[in-house]
């Protein structure tokens, strides 16, 4: 079979394949679907024609005809947070293993999230995965609930399936680690790029352990624009936090990115970590493992979170899960590295 003299201004279609193979469109369709009703000789002709003209089936069009796609919509947060970027990569990998593709939208603002969700629904995604959401849960619920299966991963909502770690317990473990080393002035640094629910749970875990140890909680808030740090409503300087008689000797950061920024602070001020300042993060992002950073942190198992999320969503689509939303929890683990130690006397 020769394709000499054939030229296509547009990508070749199923009609072009049928014409070249001298068969009907339905026969080509049956070959593409790997149906058993096609004779071997006919299948060989169609396969040769497909190869000869470089035809590719329009998978999306076929899925839309069936009123479903093999695409998962993924709502991500601020990609300045490496945890979101790394989770997005894991979700894409595990979705691919189950034959799905992913489409990303961001949720940095309510308007961006709503527009992104509308777009995902227009593309008839098979399901939606939230790695973050912008804080308008009722509006989001009204927009998508009952239309497509939804799962929340490492963020929380009172509807939809959920896969997450125990932020409260993880924060308790981090704070107890610092208390057990002998630290008494231990601060919590809240980062606005951490989900509100996660931040509240981590702060609550910190406060609970401080209370049980008879210690006074010290809470700071990063301000990202303009850059700064607040204690209550008052702006404080790096020197106030890390120098002087009331300086903190240990910090639990609500995420690794903030913890790494604190390491940079300490370096610029000539404060030795961990001899003069211990720092604990949360997430265990790739940067935390680097030898120069060597951050003690609470590890969220990204691959496990992604695997459970994709498996849960696929099972929901297959109708093999009960109607009420499922709640799955993964274990968080303290990873002790070189950024924490007994305080100097």
Secondary structure, DSSP 8 states (H G I E B T S, - for coil): ---TT---SS---HHHHHHHHTS-HHHHHHHHTT-TTS-HHHHHHHHHHHHHHT----HHHHHHHTT--SEEEEEE--TTSHHHHHHHHHHHHHHHHTT-EEEEEE-SSHHHHHHHHHHHHHTT-SEEEES---S-HHHHHHHHTTTSEEEEESS--SSSEEEEE-HHHHHHHHHHHHHHTT--SEEEEE-TTS-HHHHHHHHHHHHHHHHHTT---EEEEEEETTEEEEETTEEE-HHHHHSSTT--SEEEESSHHHHHHHHHHHHHHT--TTTT-EEEEEE--GGGGSTTT--EEEE--HHHHHHHHHHHHHHHHHT-S-SS--EEEE--EEE--TT------
